[in-house]
């Protein structure tokens, strides 16, 4: 699989670390219950189909948001997390 780093271009998957769903970009309010925080940290969906995932590019240190299909492994778009408004 190839991933396009917005800074480095098209790169091999081995240069990246998968870090999970883009849910990690939002977190419960600091006054949220411990249950809400626990749910945020530990309860994840595992969808078949379109997802938005976080990847770390080890070569340049960029955090990348990838829109991809988990069934076909096709990556539709990538962007820097910092520019995604997250």
N, C-alpha and C positions, 0 to 999 in steps of 0.2 A: 504494500500500500504506500502511496505517496501523499504527502501533505504539503501544501503550499504555505510556507512561512511568509507573512507579509513583508518581512525584512530581508530574507535570504532567498526567497523563491522556492521552487519545487524541490523537496527533499525526501529522503528515504524515511520511513516510519521509525527506523532504529535510532534516529536522532531526537526523538520525542518521547516524553513521558506522559501517559494518560493520567489525568488527575480527577476525572469524574464529570458529572453533570454540571451544567451552568447554574444549578441550584446553589452551589457553593458561593456564588456571587451575591446572593441575598441571604441575610440571616435575620432571625427574630430580633425584635427590639430588645434593648438591654434590660427592660423591665418584664420581659416575657417569662412565663413559667419555666421551671426546669424541664417539664414534660415537653414543652414546645422546642426547647433547645435540644433535648435528647432526640426528638423526632427529626429535627433538622439535620442533626449529625449522623443519625444511624438508619433512618427509614428512607430508602431510595427505591425508585421505580426502575424497572429494567425493560424499557419499551422496545418493541420490535417496530422499526420504522424510523421516522424522522426524529433526530435529537439535536441538541446543542450541547457540545462537550468542551471541556477545558483541556488543553494540551500545553505542556511546557517544552519549549525548544531548547534542548541542552546546549546546542552549539552557540546560540546568541543570547540566551536568557529571556526570550520573549514568551509571554503568556498569550496563548492563542485560543480564540473561540472558534470552533469548527461546527458548521452545520452539516450533518451527515446522516446517511441512512444506515442503520445497523444491520439491515437485511442484505443489502447489496454492497455495502462498504463504500459506496460512492460519497465523496465529499463535495458538497454543493458550493460552499463558500467558507472562507477563513478570514478572520480579522483579528487585530490586536485587541485584547481585553480592554486596555486603556482607552481605545478609541470606540469601543462598543457602548459606551455610556454606562458601564457597570460600576 
